[in-house]
Amino acid sequence: MTARRIFSPLPLAAALMVVAVTGALGNWQLNRAHEKEARAERLQALAAQPPVVLSTAPLSQVVTDRTVRVTGRFDTARTVLLDNRPHGNGNDSRAGFLVLTPLRVTAPAGDAGAMQAVLVLRGWLPRDAQDRTRIAPFPTPEGEVSIEGTALAAVPRVYSLGQPASAEAGSKIRQNVDIAAYAAETGLALHPLVIEQRNDTGDGLARDWAPADLGADRHYGYAFQWFGLAALTVVLVVVLGWRRARRLAAGSTAP
């Protein structure tokens, strides 16, 4: 008895396609989990290194994911509230804002560097459930302040339909901010990074940022589901083929 008689070509092809697709999706979820765990390990190793001190001089090294320290004054008037951001600890489902403020960097004596400021993600602020434009007060330190945190390559983004981030120029509340576009909008010479602030400056903002490996367990769960579906498809093909083979064998031996 040949395999062609046991397995119908079209159902078998469909089953093989399901196995291929679900297997690929399972591998993709595993890779996402591994990427998050690898970044968490990298951040842990970088945290043990001395912080990079920012000044008005352009950076001579890549500092993404490094701890950085900078001294300056907040440009409060140019604060932006990034909308639709959940609390970073992953356990609070309330919608809120990320507070983003440029810090005008204090130049060392005799330093004529070109970089005037750096963007600082200061923390999370809950949003008013009835009116998102009704912003709870939060103090901004006056005078010179020292900020320490993790350097990010870009301002974290959320998915947004419609116009690009540059179309929100001038708005206090925005979905996303692009560093280069914001620099062009404000005229500030910005360092090409954003600081995820870690130290407390008495502003009452939440700074329990999401860990780099947040969601890795979820990716493992999704991978298990996809691989389980692939395995179930294989089992069904084998069982159905076995039943078909028995029927064909019974028919061929009947008088």
Backbone as CSV, one residue per row, in Angstrom:
resi,resn,N_x,N_y,N_z,CA_x,CA_y,CA_z,C_x,C_y,C_z
1,MET,0.864,-1.196,0.000,0.000,0.000,0.000,0.895,1.241,0.000
2,THR,0.723,2.117,-0.931,1.594,3.288,-1.069,1.109,4.442,-0.208
3,ALA,2.059,5.366,0.075,1.716,6.560,0.857,0.707,7.423,0.114
4,ARG,0.756,7.418,-1.229,-0.184,8.220,-2.012,-1.617,7.785,-1.756
5,ARG,-1.822,6.468,-1.567,-3.171,5.978,-1.286,-3.587,6.294,0.143
6,ILE,-2.609,6.280,1.068,-2.948,6.518,2.481,-3.235,8.002,2.737
7,PHE,-2.420,8.875,2.170,-2.555,10.317,2.433,-3.061,11.013,1.177
8,SER,-4.184,11.709,1.306,-4.709,12.496,0.191,-3.795,13.696,-0.043
9,PRO,-3.440,14.000,-1.284,-2.440,15.046,-1.559,-2.803,16.424,-1.011
10,LEU,-4.037,16.878,-1.245,-4.389,18.235,-0.817,-4.413,18.377,0.700
11,PRO,-5.093,17.501,1.454,-5.040,17.620,2.923,-3.624,17.503,3.467
12,LEU,-2.802,16.642,2.867,-1.428,16.486,3.331,-0.625,17.763,3.094
13,ALA,-0.820,18.394,1.928,-0.112,19.645,1.629,-0.535,20.748,2.597
14,ALA,-1.849,20.812,2.890,-2.339,21.817,3.833,-1.750,21.588,5.215
15,ALA,-1.687,20.319,5.640,-1.130,20.001,6.955,0.341,20.375,7.031
16,LEU,1.099,20.077,5.970,2.521,20.426,5.956,2.718,21.941,6.011
17,MET,1.835,22.672,5.358,1.927,24.131,5.402,1.657,24.649,6.813
18,VAL,0.656,24.071,7.475,0.353,24.467,8.856,1.545,24.194,9.764
19,VAL,2.155,23.019,9.606,3.324,22.671,10.421,4.468,23.654,10.169
20,ALA,4.710,23.990,8.894,5.803,24.907,8.557,5.560,26.290,9.143
21,VAL,4.316,26.796,8.998,4.008,28.148,9.484,4.054,28.211,11.006
22,THR,3.424,27.251,11.676,3.405,27.278,13.140,4.801,27.047,13.710
23,GLY,5.604,26.210,13.057,6.982,26.019,13.506,7.797,27.291,13.381
24,ALA,7.610,28.007,12.252,8.329,29.271,12.060,7.904,30.310,13.092
25,LEU,6.611,30.382,13.386,6.125,31.330,14.389,6.651,30.969,15.779
26,GLY,6.720,29.682,16.068,7.273,29.264,17.346,8.734,29.667,17.490
27,ASN,9.521,29.467,16.417,10.924,29.875,16.445,11.069,31.379,16.597
28,TRP,10.181,32.137,15.932,10.229,33.602,16.052,9.978,34.036,17.496
29,GLN,9.009,33.401,18.156,8.733,33.751,19.549,9.917,33.382,20.456
30,LEU,10.552,32.244,20.187,11.738,31.868,20.964,12.859,32.890,20.782
31,ASN,13.058,33.331,19.537,14.103,34.318,19.276,13.816,35.630,19.988
32,ARG,12.547,36.042,20.016,12.184,37.273,20.729,12.496,37.149,22.216
33,ALA,12.192,36.000,22.803,12.501,35.782,24.220,14.006,35.818,24.454
34,HIS,14.773,35.162,23.580,16.227,35.139,23.721,16.825,36.533,23.563
35,GLU,16.268,37.336,22.643,16.756,38.699,22.449,16.567,39.527,23.713
36,LYS,15.398,39.403,24.335,15.130,40.172,25.550,16.043,39.733,26.691
37,GLU,16.265,38.443,26.819,17.140,37.951,27.881,18.591,38.378,27.634
38,ALA,19.008,38.362,26.363,20.371,38.778,26.041,20.568,40.266,26.340
39,ARG,19.559,41.093,26.020,19.680,42.528,26.300,19.706,42.774,27.808
40,ALA,18.918,42.018,28.559,18.930,42.171,30.015,20.313,41.838,30.580
41,GLU,20.940,40.782,30.064,22.284,40.422,30.513,23.293,41.505,30.123
42,ARG,23.110,42.057,28.914,24.017,43.116,28.463,23.880,44.354,29.347
43,LEU,22.655,44.726,29.676,22.434,45.885,30.540,23.031,45.667,31.918
44,GLN,22.908,44.465,32.427,23.467,44.163,33.739,24.988,44.304,33.736
45,ALA,25.612,43.857,32.638,27.065,43.986,32.534,27.480,45.445,32.384
46,LEU,26.718,46.216,31.575,27.054,47.620,31.374,26.833,48.452,32.631
47,ALA,25.871,48.031,33.463,25.578,48.780,34.689,26.754,48.752,35.658
48,ALA,27.599,47.739,35.531,28.757,47.631,36.418,29.881,48.578,36.002
49,GLN,29.794,49.162,34.811,30.828,50.073,34.340,30.571,51.482,34.860
50,PRO,31.612,52.284,34.982,31.418,53.672,35.432,30.519,54.432,34.469
51,PRO,29.711,55.362,34.969,28.833,56.121,34.064,29.616,57.024,33.123
52,VAL,29.051,57.205,31.935,29.617,58.138,30.958,29.087,59.529,31.282
53,VAL,29.977,60.497,31.418,29.583,61.864,31.754,29.380,62.647,30.462
54,LEU,28.176,63.189,30.289,27.876,63.993,29.105,28.227,65.448,29.360
55,SER,28.728,66.085,28.345,28.963,67.525,28.401,28.416,68.122,27.114
56,THR,28.858,69.290,26.763,28.400,69.892,25.508,29.217,69.413,24.314
57,ALA,30.247,68.618,24.575,31.045,68.070,23.472,30.317,66.890,22.847
58,PRO,30.387,66.732,21.528,29.773,65.564,20.890,30.391,64.274,21.425
59,LEU,29.610,63.227,21.494,30.077,61.954,22.022,31.090,61.321,21.068
60,SER,32.130,60.741,21.642,33.155,60.075,20.846,33.003,58.561,20.879
61,GLN,31.947,58.080,21.528,31.722,56.645,21.644,30.220,56.369,21.636
62,VAL,29.851,55.130,21.359,28.454,54.715,21.417,28.103,54.434,22.876
63,VAL,27.065,55.072,23.362,26.708,54.931,24.777,25.334,54.284,24.963
64,THR,24.741,53.774,23.891,23.430,53.140,24.011,23.475,52.033,25.055
65,ASP,22.509,52.065,25.975,22.352,51.115,27.073,23.366,51.320,28.197
66,ARG,24.249,52.306,28.062,25.194,52.606,29.132,24.546,53.533,30.158
67,THR,25.055,53.511,31.375,24.656,54.496,32.380,25.372,55.804,32.078
68,VAL,24.613,56.893,32.040,25.186,58.204,31.750,24.803,59.178,32.862
69,ARG,25.614,60.224,32.992,25.363,61.262,33.990,25.556,62.614,33.327
70,VAL,24.685,63.547,33.655,24.777,64.873,33.051,24.252,65.910,34.038
71,THR,24.811,67.103,33.981,24.382,68.215,34.825,23.857,69.333,33.942
72,GLY,22.738,69.908,34.360,22.165,70.996,33.589,20.891,71.523,34.210
73,ARG,20.128,72.255,33.420,18.867,72.846,33.868,17.749,72.407,32.936
74,PHE,16.632,71.983,33.515,15.491,71.566,32.709,14.864,72.754,31.992
75,ASP,14.548,72.562,30.730,13.819,73.554,29.935,12.331,73.212,30.069
76,THR,11.739,73.633,31.183,10.376,73.231,31.551,9.351,73.582,30.486
77,ALA,9.508,74.715,29.842,8.521,75.174,28.862,8.417,74.234,27.672
78,ARG,9.435,73.429,27.442,9.428,72.533,26.281,9.120,71.087,26.676
79,THR,8.548,70.891,27.847,8.165,69.544,28.286,7.081,68.981,27.372
80,VAL,7.222,67.706,27.019,6.245,66.989,26.193,5.725,65.804,26.995
81,LEU,4.416,65.544,26.889,3.800,64.389,27.529,3.479,63.351,26.464
82,LEU,4.128,62.195,26.562,3.899,61.120,25.603,2.702,60.306,26.057
83,ASP,1.657,60.289,25.243,0.370,59.707,25.630,0.338,58.192,25.411
84,ASN,-0.676,57.566,26.048,-0.967,56.135,25.889,0.205,55.253,26.313
85,ARG,0.797,55.576,27.457,1.901,54.779,27.976,1.472,54.110,29.283
86,PRO,1.506,52.780,29.339,1.164,52.089,30.582,2.286,52.248,31.604
87,HIS,1.957,51.979,32.846,2.955,52.020,33.903,4.043,51.005,33.597
88,GLY,5.288,51.372,33.831,6.402,50.535,33.422,6.565,49.233,34.164
89,ASN,5.938,49.094,35.354,6.171,47.871,36.126,5.433,46.657,35.572
90,GLY,4.571,46.860,34.568,3.877,45.751,33.941,2.679,45.238,34.711
91,ASN,2.433,45.784,35.896,1.315,45.326,36.730,0.196,46.355,36.837
92,ASP,0.414,47.545,36.314,-0.557,48.625,36.409,-1.095,48.897,35.011
93,SER,-2.372,48.653,34.801,-2.957,48.783,33.462,-3.465,50.194,33.175
94,ARG,-3.323,51.108,34.116,-3.804,52.472,33.880,-3.020,53.147,32.753
95,ALA,-3.744,53.927,31.957,-3.077,54.717,30.924,-2.418,55.924,31.570
96,GLY,-1.360,56.389,30.941,-0.673,57.543,31.509,0.231,58.204,30.485
97,PHE,1.087,59.079,30.995,2.032,59.818,30.158,3.460,59.514,30.593
98,LEU,4.365,59.551,29.635,5.780,59.644,29.945,6.171,61.112,29.803
99,VAL,6.823,61.635,30.828,7.214,63.042,30.832,8.605,63.177,30.214
100,LEU,8.674,63.936,29.134,9.921,64.124,28.386,10.290,65.603,28.412
101,THR,11.460,65.918,28.951,11.889,67.311,29.068,13.331,67.452,28.613
102,PRO,13.643,68.450,27.792,15.054,68.671,27.441,15.808,69.279,28.626
103,LEU,17.027,68.826,28.804,17.909,69.358,29.845,19.022,70.129,29.150
104,ARG,19.122,71.415,29.462,20.197,72.238,28.889,21.484,71.925,29.654
105,VAL,22.430,71.359,28.953,23.645,70.859,29.584,24.536,72.005,30.042
106,THR,25.038,71.892,31.278,25.979,72.872,31.799,27.340,72.644,31.161
107,ALA,27.855,73.650,30.514,29.137,73.528,29.835,30.268,73.784,30.821
108,PRO,31.283,72.926,30.823,32.461,73.194,31.657,33.114,74.507,31.256
109,ALA,33.857,75.088,32.175,34.521,76.361,31.904,35.425,76.236,30.681
110,GLY,35.255,77.151,29.766,36.082,77.168,28.573,35.656,76.188,27.495
111,ASP,34.535,75.472,27.734,34.061,74.487,26.763,33.099,75.164,25.798
112,ALA,33.398,75.091,24.531,32.523,75.680,23.508,31.906,74.582,22.666
113,GLY,31.503,73.478,23.322,30.930,72.347,22.607,29.636,72.699,21.909
114,ALA,29.286,71.881,20.928,28.130,72.200,20.089,26.813,71.642,20.614
115,MET,26.857,70.695,21.543,25.635,70.046,21.997,25.045,70.822,23.184
116,GLN,23.911,71.436,22.973,23.319,72.293,23.989,22.503,71.534,25.029
117,ALA,21.871,70.426,24.603,20.885,69.793,25.479,20.782,68.303,25.197
118,VAL,20.044,67.632,26.068,19.749,66.215,25.897,18.337,65.976,26.404
119,LEU,17.597,65.099,25.739,16.237,64.781,26.168,16.281,63.802,27.333
120,VAL,15.405,64.033,28.317,15.345,63.178,29.504,13.925,62.634,29.663
121,LEU,13.801,61.308,29.680,12.536,60.670,30.065,12.509,60.654,31.576
122,ARG,11.740,61.573,32.153,11.814,61.793,33.589,11.019,60.769,34.394
123,GLY,9.924,60.233,33.825,9.120,59.275,34.563,7.703,59.213,34.034
124,TRP,6.871,58.474,34.771,5.497,58.201,34.353,4.514,58.968,35.219
125,LEU,3.458,59.471,34.563,2.417,60.256,35.233,1.057,59.693,34.851
126,PRO,0.166,59.374,35.825,-1.145,58.841,35.457,-1.987,59.886,34.730
127,ARG,-2.857,59.408,33.838,-3.708,60.298,33.048,-5.092,60.375,33.659
128,ASP,-5.694,61.542,33.593,-7.063,61.716,34.056,-8.000,60.914,33.149
129,ALA,-8.806,60.037,33.749,-9.654,59.138,32.958,-10.753,59.888,32.209
130,GLN,-11.160,61.053,32.685,-12.243,61.802,32.057,-11.749,62.830,31.044
131,ASP,-10.612,63.427,31.327,-10.099,64.488,30.463,-8.579,64.395,30.424
132,ARG,-8.045,63.934,29.317,-6.606,63.713,29.248,-5.814,65.022,29.258
133,THR,-6.477,66.144,28.970,-5.782,67.426,28.996,-5.695,68.008,30.397
134,ARG,-6.366,67.358,31.350,-6.290,67.819,32.742,-5.111,67.106,33.400
135,ILE,-3.983,67.766,33.423,-2.726,67.155,33.847,-2.507,67.387,35.346
136,ALA,-2.236,66.305,36.037,-1.916,66.428,37.464,-0.593,67.185,37.614
137,PRO,-0.501,68.086,38.585,0.735,68.861,38.726,1.910,67.981,39.147
138,PHE,3.049,68.274,38.596,4.282,67.601,39.003,5.394,68.641,38.977
139,PRO,6.158,68.740,40.057,7.194,69.777,40.122,8.393,69.441,39.243
140,THR,8.975,70.466,38.666,10.220,70.329,37.921,11.314,71.041,38.697
141,PRO,12.416,70.374,38.975,13.490,71.020,39.743,13.943,72.316,39.084
142,GLU,14.102,73.327,39.891,14.621,74.590,39.397,16.121,74.654,39.660
143,GLY,16.797,75.351,38.830,18.238,75.450,38.998,18.943,74.228,38.447
144,GLU,20.208,74.145,38.748,21.038,73.065,38.213,20.740,71.749,38.909
145,VAL,20.678,70.686,38.126,20.352,69.366,38.650,21.233,68.333,37.962
146,SER,21.554,67.273,38.693,22.337,66.183,38.126,21.415,65.010,37.830
147,ILE,21.453,64.519,36.606,20.590,63.423,36.166,21.461,62.210,35.831
148,GLU,21.012,61.054,36.307,21.697,59.810,35.981,20.663,58.806,35.485
149,GLY,21.027,58.069,34.454,20.084,57.100,33.914,20.702,56.295,32.793
150,THR,19.843,55.589,32.058,20.288,54.729,30.961,20.103,55.445,29.629
151,ALA,21.123,55.412,28.797,21.051,56.057,27.485,20.308,55.158,26.505
152,LEU,19.279,55.701,25.877,18.518,54.992,24.843,18.802,55.644,23.494
153,ALA,18.779,54.834,22.441,19.080,55.356,21.107,17.970,56.253,20.572
154,ALA,16.753,56.070,21.072,15.610,56.846,20.586,14.554,56.903,21.679
155,VAL,13.616,57.818,21.522,12.485,57.893,22.445,11.578,56.687,22.179
156,PRO,11.222,55.910,23.204,10.341,54.747,22.981,9.058,55.157,22.273
157,ARG,8.663,54.351,21.292,7.522,54.675,20.452,6.339,53.761,20.745
158,VAL,5.147,54.264,20.436,3.945,53.438,20.415,3.394,53.476,18.997
159,TYR,2.632,52.441,18.647,2.040,52.397,17.317,1.027,53.524,17.173
160,SER,1.118,54.240,16.071,0.243,55.385,15.864,-0.241,55.406,14.427
161,LEU,-1.548,55.501,14.250,-2.144,55.604,12.920,-2.123,57.052,12.457
162,GLY,-2.005,57.231,11.174,-2.167,58.575,10.621,-0.851,59.300,10.444
163,GLN,-0.775,60.539,10.962,0.331,61.426,10.668,1.604,61.007,11.407
164,PRO,2.780,61.347,10.842,4.040,61.053,11.509,4.242,61.934,12.732
165,ALA,5.278,61.598,13.538,5.530,62.341,14.774,5.764,63.823,14.514
166,SER,6.385,64.164,13.374,6.671,65.569,13.064,5.401,66.390,12.919
167,ALA,4.272,65.732,12.608,3.013,66.461,12.439,2.466,66.958,13.774
168,GLU,2.985,66.430,14.884,2.522,66.844,16.209,3.356,67.984,16.775
169,ALA,4.224,68.555,15.971,5.109,69.623,16.428,4.312,70.743,17.095
170,GLY,4.791,71.181,18.244,4.150,72.264,18.978,3.126,71.814,19.990
171,SER,2.716,70.539,19.946,1.707,70.037,20.876,2.349,69.640,22.203
172,LYS,1.641,69.889,23.274,2.119,69.471,24.593,1.977,67.969,24.766
173,ILE,0.846,67.415,24.296,0.584,65.984,24.392,0.790,65.362,23.012
174,ARG,1.633,64.342,22.935,1.949,63.710,21.660,1.991,62.193,21.831
175,GLN,1.927,61.511,20.687,2.081,60.062,20.696,3.559,59.680,20.691
176,ASN,4.326,60.305,19.819,5.731,59.957,19.657,6.561,61.208,19.418
177,VAL,7.842,61.094,19.700,8.788,62.185,19.451,10.025,61.600,18.795
178,ASP,10.426,62.192,17.687,11.670,61.837,17.020,12.718,62.878,17.418
179,ILE,13.895,62.420,17.827,14.906,63.339,18.360,15.307,64.386,17.325
180,ALA,15.589,63.953,16.093,16.022,64.898,15.063,14.922,65.907,14.734
181,ALA,13.675,65.418,14.635,12.560,66.320,14.326,12.335,67.309,15.467
182,TYR,12.474,66.828,16.705,12.284,67.715,17.847,13.395,68.773,17.907
183,ALA,14.611,68.375,17.554,15.708,69.337,17.523,15.440,70.432,16.488
184,ALA,14.938,70.034,15.325,14.621,71.019,14.288,13.477,71.927,14.733
185,GLU,12.518,71.365,15.440,11.368,72.138,15.913,11.771,73.181,16.944
186,THR,12.642,72.804,17.880,12.988,73.681,19.006,14.231,74.519,18.764
187,GLY,15.038,74.109,17.784,16.289,74.815,17.563,17.395,74.407,18.511
188,LEU,17.139,73.380,19.330,18.156,72.905,20.269,19.106,71.939,19.582
189,ALA,20.380,72.062,19.888,21.359,71.089,19.415,21.364,69.940,20.418
190,LEU,20.690,68.849,20.075,20.475,67.746,21.009,21.487,66.623,20.801
191,HIS,21.912,66.029,21.908,22.658,64.785,21.809,21.742,63.747,21.153
192,PRO,22.267,62.854,20.321,21.432,61.855,19.620,21.073,60.671,20.515
193,LEU,20.487,60.965,21.660,20.067,59.930,22.598,19.042,60.526,23.543
194,VAL,18.413,59.652,24.308,17.493,60.105,25.359,17.875,59.364,26.631
195,ILE,17.819,60.058,27.766,18.195,59.461,29.041,16.944,58.981,29.765
196,GLU,16.899,57.704,30.103,15.834,57.152,30.928,16.256,57.358,32.381
197,GLN,15.719,58.405,32.995,16.187,58.848,34.309,15.975,57.783,35.384
198,ARG,16.998,57.597,36.237,16.925,56.623,37.322,16.930,57.276,38.696
199,ASN,17.640,58.373,38.841,17.741,58.987,40.173,16.517,59.845,40.473
200,ASP,16.258,60.060,41.737,15.079,60.815,42.180,15.415,62.296,42.269
201,THR,14.562,63.126,41.697,14.747,64.578,41.769,13.582,65.256,42.471
202,GLY,12.784,64.469,43.191,11.696,65.045,43.970,10.504,65.514,43.172
203,ASP,10.299,64.950,41.984,9.181,65.398,41.151,7.949,64.511,41.296
204,GLY,8.044,63.410,42.050,6.898,62.541,42.285,6.530,61.638,41.125
205,LEU,7.329,61.602,40.077,7.036,60.751,38.929,7.502,59.321,39.196
206,ALA,6.764,58.355,38.626,7.124,56.945,38.795,8.256,56.592,37.828
207,ARG,9.284,55.945,38.364,10.425,55.575,37.524,10.783,54.090,37.669
208,ASP,9.772,53.250,37.930,10.037,51.814,37.945,9.900,51.294,36.518
209,TRP,10.925,51.579,35.723,10.916,51.256,34.307,10.824,49.765,34.091
210,ALA,10.214,49.396,32.965,10.070,47.980,32.625,11.447,47.359,32.423
211,PRO,11.727,46.187,33.025,13.013,45.521,32.806,13.144,45.078,31.359
212,ALA,14.395,44.939,30.915,14.646,44.602,29.510,14.083,43.247,29.126
213,ASP,13.984,42.323,30.094,13.467,40.985,29.775,11.982,40.841,30.056
214,LEU,11.284,41.985,30.287,9.844,41.921,30.522,9.152,41.328,29.297
215,GLY,8.345,40.304,29.499,7.627,39.675,28.402,8.299,38.431,27.859
216,ALA,9.517,38.103,28.332,10.200,36.907,27.832,9.384,35.657,28.136
217,ASP,8.817,35.588,29.332,7.992,34.423,29.687,6.786,34.306,28.761
218,ARG,6.210,35.442,28.397,5.059,35.436,27.489,5.465,34.889,26.115
219,HIS,6.646,35.280,25.642,7.126,34.766,24.350,7.333,33.256,24.415
220,TYR,7.859,32.764,25.529,8.023,31.319,25.685,6.657,30.623,25.657
221,GLY,5.665,31.251,26.283,4.314,30.680,26.274,3.731,30.614,24.878
222,TYR,3.919,31.705,24.117,3.429,31.717,22.740,4.144,30.660,21.902
223,ALA,5.460,30.521,22.100,6.225,29.521,21.353,5.700,28.116,21.650
224,PHE,5.405,27.853,22.922,4.864,26.545,23.297,3.536,26.286,22.587
225,GLN,2.693,27.309,22.496,1.401,27.142,21.822,1.589,26.839,20.338
226,TRP,2.505,27.582,19.682,2.712,27.347,18.246,3.300,25.965,17.997
227,PHE,4.295,25.579,18.800,4.887,24.251,18.618,3.869,23.158,18.957
228,GLY,3.014,23.430,19.933,1.970,22.470,20.267,0.999,22.272,19.124
229,LEU,0.648,23.381,18.454,-0.253,23.281,17.304,0.404,22.500,16.166
230,ALA,1.712,22.729,15.961,2.422,21.972,14.922,2.424,20.483,15.244
231,ALA,2.707,20.164,16.528,2.730,18.750,16.936,1.350,18.114,16.799
232,LEU,0.306,18.865,17.172,-1.052,18.349,17.052,-1.404,18.059,15.598
233,THR,-0.972,18.932,14.691,-1.232,18.717,13.264,-0.560,17.438,12.779
234,VAL,0.685,17.210,13.199,1.396,15.989,12.804,0.671,14.754,13.330
235,VAL,0.233,14.810,14.598,-0.482,13.680,15.195,-1.766,13.391,14.430
236,LEU,-2.508,14.443,14.072,-3.754,14.258,13.334,-3.497,13.630,11.966
237,VAL,-2.451,14.079,11.283,-2.130,13.502,9.975,-1.814,12.014,10.109
238,VAL,-1.008,11.673,11.140,-0.636,10.271,11.338,-1.860,9.421,11.683
239,VAL,-2.702,9.929,12.598,-3.878,9.170,13.013,-4.843,8.978,11.854
240,LEU,-5.118,10.049,11.124,-6.033,9.939,9.987,-5.469,9.025,8.909
241,GLY,-4.158,9.101,8.677,-3.545,8.208,7.704,-3.623,6.753,8.134
242,TRP,-3.408,6.527,9.423,-3.494,5.162,9.955,-4.905,4.604,9.804
243,ARG,-5.915,5.426,10.107,-7.309,4.982,9.953,-7.630,4.701,8.493
244,ARG,-7.121,5.569,7.609,-7.389,5.365,6.175,-6.712,4.072,5.699
245,ALA,-5.512,3.830,6.205,-4.801,2.610,5.821,-5.564,1.374,6.283
246,ARG,-6.119,1.414,7.485,-6.892,0.268,7.994,-8.131,0.020,7.138
247,ARG,-8.795,1.124,6.756,-10.007,0.947,5.932,-9.652,0.343,4.567
248,LEU,-8.552,0.863,3.981,-8.147,0.342,2.688,-7.720,-1.124,2.786
249,ALA,-7.034,-1.455,3.890,-6.595,-2.852,4.080,-7.803,-3.772,4.269
250,ALA,-8.775,-3.280,5.038,-9.983,-4.078,5.267,-10.747,-4.279,3.965
251,GLY,-10.779,-3.243,3.107,-11.501,-3.357,1.852,-10.815,-4.312,0.879
252,SER,-9.473,-4.330,0.918,-8.755,-5.185,-0.023,-8.823,-6.662,0.367
253,THR,-9.096,-6.968,1.636,-9.177,-8.359,2.098,-10.596,-8.867,2.150
254,ALA,-11.557,-7.994,1.877,-12.975,-8.424,1.928,-13.255,-9.344,0.747
255,PRO,-14.105,-10.425,0.967,-14.441,-11.371,-0.109,-15.279,-10.685,-1.201
